C-alpha cells in the first residue's frame, strides 16, 4: 500500500489504521526522527533532504525484506513525484506483489488547518511544516492522475 499526499493530508493517520489491521508501516519521518532525535523540519532544507534520502534507502531495503517474508506493508510516504511512484511500483511488482496507490487529496485550506494543529505537537510523525514549505510542497506536488490511484478526498 503506497500512501500519497501532501503533508497534513492524513497519510499517517490512514497508515496507522492499516497497521492496526496487520500491515507493517514504514515511515520516512520516523527514520529521520530516530537518526536526529528531533524534528527534522527545523533543519536547513538541503540537510533535511539528505536525511530523507538516507531514510528512504533504509526503508526501501526494509520493504524488500518484508516482501520476501510475505508481509503486508504500508508505505507512509508522500510519493509527491510520479517518477518515485513508478520506481516503487516496479520494485513491488518485481517481488510478485501488487501495489495500491492511495491518494489523500486535500485542498490547501484543509492542509493549513491541519498543519497548524500538528505543528504544535511533538514527535516523529509531527514534522513542522512552515507556510513557505507548504507553498513549496503545493507547487512541486505531482498529483497522480491515471496511475491506478484510489482518491480519498479530505476535508
Kinemage of the C-alpha trace (Angstrom):
@kinemage 1
@onewidth
@group {chain A} dominant
@subgroup {mainchain}
@vectorlist {calphas} color= white
{ca unk a 1} P 0.000 0.000 0.000
{ca unk a 2} L 1.511 3.311 -1.087
{ca unk a 3} L 0.202 6.434 0.648
{ca unk a 4} L 0.299 9.615 -1.425
{ca unk a 5} L -0.429 13.210 -0.490
{ca unk a 6} L 0.913 16.495 0.747
{ca unk a 7} L 1.921 16.990 4.390
{ca unk a 8} L -1.220 17.243 6.503
{ca unk a 9} L -3.418 15.211 4.152
{ca unk a 10} L -3.834 12.336 6.622
{ca unk a 11} L -1.372 9.754 5.310
{ca unk a 12} L -0.023 8.738 8.707
{ca unk a 13} L -3.481 8.504 10.284
{ca unk a 14} L -4.660 6.274 7.423
{ca unk a 15} L -1.466 4.179 7.529
{ca unk a 16} L -1.741 3.712 11.302
{ca unk a 17} L -5.239 2.294 10.823
{ca unk a 18} L -3.820 -0.225 8.343
{ca unk a 19} L -1.077 -1.007 10.858
{ca unk a 20} L -3.750 -1.890 13.437
{ca unk a 21} L -5.118 -4.334 10.833
{ca unk a 22} L -1.798 -6.151 10.478
{ca unk a 23} L 0.198 -4.140 7.963
{ca unk a 24} L 3.785 -3.191 8.708
{ca unk a 25} L 4.037 0.599 8.449
{ca unk a 26} L 7.240 2.083 7.082
{ca unk a 27} L 7.678 5.816 7.703
{ca unk a 28} L 10.445 8.059 6.378
{ca unk a 29} L 9.626 10.650 9.064
{ca unk a 30} L 10.133 8.100 11.839
{ca unk a 31} L 13.506 7.010 10.451
{ca unk a 32} L 14.663 10.650 10.218
{ca unk a 33} L 13.461 11.263 13.789
{ca unk a 34} L 15.334 8.189 15.013
{ca unk a 35} L 18.540 9.457 13.368
{ca unk a 36} L 18.218 13.034 14.632
{ca unk a 37} L 16.233 12.625 17.835
{ca unk a 38} L 14.232 15.710 16.890
{ca unk a 39} L 12.032 17.355 14.291
{ca unk a 40} L 13.941 17.495 11.006
{ca unk a 41} L 11.630 20.216 9.758
{ca unk a 42} L 13.789 22.784 11.568
{ca unk a 43} L 16.911 21.885 9.590
{ca unk a 44} L 18.257 23.577 6.501
{ca unk a 45} L 16.207 22.147 3.578
{ca unk a 46} L 19.277 20.602 1.895
{ca unk a 47} L 20.384 18.918 5.117
{ca unk a 48} L 16.877 17.615 5.731
{ca unk a 49} L 16.673 16.290 2.152
{ca unk a 50} L 19.926 14.390 2.753
{ca unk a 51} L 18.492 12.766 5.887
{ca unk a 52} L 15.307 11.897 3.985
{ca unk a 53} L 17.319 10.275 1.179
{ca unk a 54} L 19.172 8.055 3.672
{ca unk a 55} L 15.886 7.178 5.372
{ca unk a 56} L 14.231 6.328 2.077
{ca unk a 57} L 17.074 3.983 1.135
{ca unk a 58} L 16.799 2.202 4.505
{ca unk a 59} L 13.045 1.841 4.035
{ca unk a 60} L 13.448 0.502 0.506
{ca unk a 61} L 15.716 -2.219 1.858
{ca unk a 62} L 13.255 -2.976 4.663
{ca unk a 63} L 10.381 -3.100 2.165
{ca unk a 64} L 12.216 -5.737 0.139
{ca unk a 65} L 12.962 -7.752 3.288
{ca unk a 66} L 9.308 -7.609 4.358
{ca unk a 67} L 8.026 -8.594 0.917
{ca unk a 68} L 10.383 -11.578 0.859
{ca unk a 69} L 8.945 -12.540 4.256
{ca unk a 70} L 5.401 -12.365 2.821
{ca unk a 71} L 4.284 -9.391 4.922
{ca unk a 72} L 1.725 -6.724 4.021
{ca unk a 73} L 3.289 -3.270 4.031
{ca unk a 74} L 2.017 0.301 4.013
{ca unk a 75} L 4.479 2.957 2.896
{ca unk a 76} L 3.762 6.099 4.915
{ca unk a 77} L 5.457 8.457 2.495
{ca unk a 78} L 4.303 11.422 0.390
{ca unk a 79} L 5.156 9.960 -3.038
{ca unk a 80} L 4.990 13.516 -4.374
{ca unk a 81} L 6.836 12.719 -7.638
{ca unk a 82} L 5.465 10.415 -10.301
{ca unk a 83} L 8.950 9.030 -11.010
{ca unk a 84} L 9.247 7.919 -7.375
{ca unk a 85} L 5.801 6.290 -7.500
{ca unk a 86} L 6.746 4.473 -10.703
{ca unk a 87} L 10.036 3.289 -9.209
{ca unk a 88} L 8.284 1.825 -6.159
{ca unk a 89} L 5.537 0.246 -8.268
{ca unk a 90} L 8.206 -1.531 -10.322
{ca unk a 91} L 10.044 -2.647 -7.194
{ca unk a 92} L 6.858 -4.023 -5.674
{ca unk a 93} L 5.838 -5.834 -8.878
{ca unk a 94} L 9.350 -7.285 -9.294
{ca unk a 95} L 8.808 -9.133 -5.991
{ca unk a 96} L 5.483 -10.573 -7.090
{ca unk a 97} L 3.372 -8.133 -5.088
{ca unk a 98} L 0.549 -5.870 -6.186
{ca unk a 99} L 0.586 -2.224 -5.207
{ca unk a 100} L -2.256 0.088 -4.330
{ca unk a 101} L -1.744 3.844 -4.550
{ca unk a 102} L -3.968 5.699 -2.067
{ca unk a 103} L -4.067 9.429 -2.751
{ca unk a 104} L -5.405 11.521 0.110
{ca unk a 105} L -6.451 14.678 -1.703
{ca unk a 106} L -6.843 17.800 0.435
{ca unk a 107} L -7.257 21.425 -0.550
{ca unk a 108} L -4.707 23.999 0.699
{ca unk a 109} L -7.051 25.378 3.363
{ca unk a 110} L -7.542 21.925 4.869
{ca unk a 111} L -3.791 21.342 4.845
{ca unk a 112} L -3.113 24.690 6.537
{ca unk a 113} L -5.692 23.991 9.247
{ca unk a 114} L -4.332 20.517 9.948
{ca unk a 115} L -0.707 21.626 9.864
{ca unk a 116} L -1.378 24.492 12.280
{ca unk a 117} L -2.646 21.940 14.800
{ca unk a 118} L 0.086 19.417 14.015
{ca unk a 119} L 2.925 21.963 14.214
{ca unk a 120} L 2.081 22.487 17.897
{ca unk a 121} L 2.707 18.802 18.648
{ca unk a 122} L 5.963 16.932 19.220
{ca unk a 123} L 7.072 13.534 17.944
{ca unk a 124} L 8.332 11.587 14.937
{ca unk a 125} L 5.140 11.966 12.906
{ca unk a 126} L 4.790 15.673 13.599
{ca unk a 127} L 7.397 17.261 11.321
{ca unk a 128} L 6.971 21.040 11.379
{ca unk a 129} L 5.808 22.475 8.060
{ca unk a 130} L 6.040 26.246 7.691
{ca unk a 131} L 3.825 28.243 5.330
{ca unk a 132} L 6.781 28.656 2.945
{ca unk a 133} L 7.466 24.936 2.983
{ca unk a 134} L 3.789 24.154 2.396
{ca unk a 135} L 3.767 26.506 -0.611
{ca unk a 136} L 6.828 24.668 -1.921
{ca unk a 137} L 5.083 21.311 -1.440
{ca unk a 138} L 1.959 22.556 -3.203
{ca unk a 139} L 3.980 23.898 -6.133
{ca unk a 140} L 6.081 20.742 -6.528
{ca unk a 141} L 3.480 18.041 -5.925
{ca unk a 142} L 2.780 15.901 -8.990
{ca unk a 143} L -0.817 14.847 -8.496
{ca unk a 144} L -1.451 11.242 -9.525
{ca unk a 145} L -3.867 11.122 -12.439
{ca unk a 146} L -4.454 7.943 -14.424
{ca unk a 147} L -1.931 5.932 -12.427
{ca unk a 148} L -4.375 3.465 -10.932
{ca unk a 149} L -4.738 5.620 -7.839
{ca unk a 150} L -7.602 5.476 -5.389
{ca unk a 151} L -8.509 9.046 -4.451
{ca unk a 152} L -9.869 9.752 -0.979
{ca unk a 153} L -10.986 13.382 -0.631
{ca unk a 154} L -10.050 15.048 2.674
{ca unk a 155} L -11.979 17.853 4.359
